[in-house]
Amino acid sequence: AQSVTQLGSHVSVSEGALVLLRCNYSSSVPPYLFWYVQYPNQGLQLLLKYTSAATLVKGINGFEAEFKKSETSFHLTKPSAHMSDAAEYFCAVSDLRGSQGNLIFGKGTKLSVKP
Amino acid sequence: NAGVTQTPKFQVLKTGQSMTLQCAQDMNHNSMYWYRQDPGMGLRLIYYSASEGTTDKGEVPNGYNVSRLNKREFSLRLESAAPSQTSVYFCASSEVGYNQPQHFGDGTRLSIL
C-alpha cells in the first residue's frame, strides 16, 4: 500500500532563506504525488503534482519539487521564503489499491517565516 | 468561481445531537470526498463517492453517514454526535483518475460539547 511520511512537523526559516520541506513515499509502483498548501482557516490548495512526465515539477508561488526514485523522495523547495509562505504543507500520494484515485496524506509540515 | 462550497462554516453541538454537513461543487466532477482534519493527524478520509449514486467507506467511517444527492451535492451526517467527532471537516471533489488533483472547500469547524 502507498504511504507518505513528512519529516518535521514544524519548520522555521528566515525571510529570504531557502525553504525545504521533506516528503518520502512508499510505493511498489510508480506513484502519483501531490503537494498542497493550507493557509489559516482555509481549505487545501494544490501547489504541484508529479505524474511521471518530468522529475522536476514547478508549481505555483515559486515552489518546485523533485521526484527522486532512488531516494523515494519528493521534497518541496523554494529558493527564497516570503512571509506569505507561512502555512501548513501537505504531501499526498494517490492510493492505487482501487480504481478511484483517492489520496493518502502525510501529517503535514507547518512552515513559519521569520522577518 | 465558487468551486466547492461547504455549509455551515462553524457549528457547536451537544453530545447526542445530530446534524448534516452540506457540500456542493460546480466543476462537474464525478468524484467527491469527505475528510476530517485533526491536529498532527493530517487529513483522514471518511467517505467518498466515485460517481452519482455510489458511496464507499474511507479510513474513518464509524459514526458517519453520507448521501450523494446528485452530481453536485454530497452530504455528511452525524446521527449522534460524540466529543471525539470534534474536528474540521473538509469536502473535496475531483475528476476520476490517479493523476487528478482534488479541489477543497474551506471547511466546517465542528465542536461537540
Interface residues (C-beta under 8 A of the other chain):
Chain A: S9 Y32 F34 Y36 N41 Q42 G43 L44 Q45 L46 K49 T51 F90 S94 L96 S99 Q100 G101 N102 L103 F105 G106 K107 G108
Chain B: V4 S31 Y33 G40 M41 G42 L43 R44 L45 Y48 A50 D56 G58 F90 A92 S94 V96 G97 Y98 N99 Q100 P101 Q102 H103 F104 G105 D106 G107
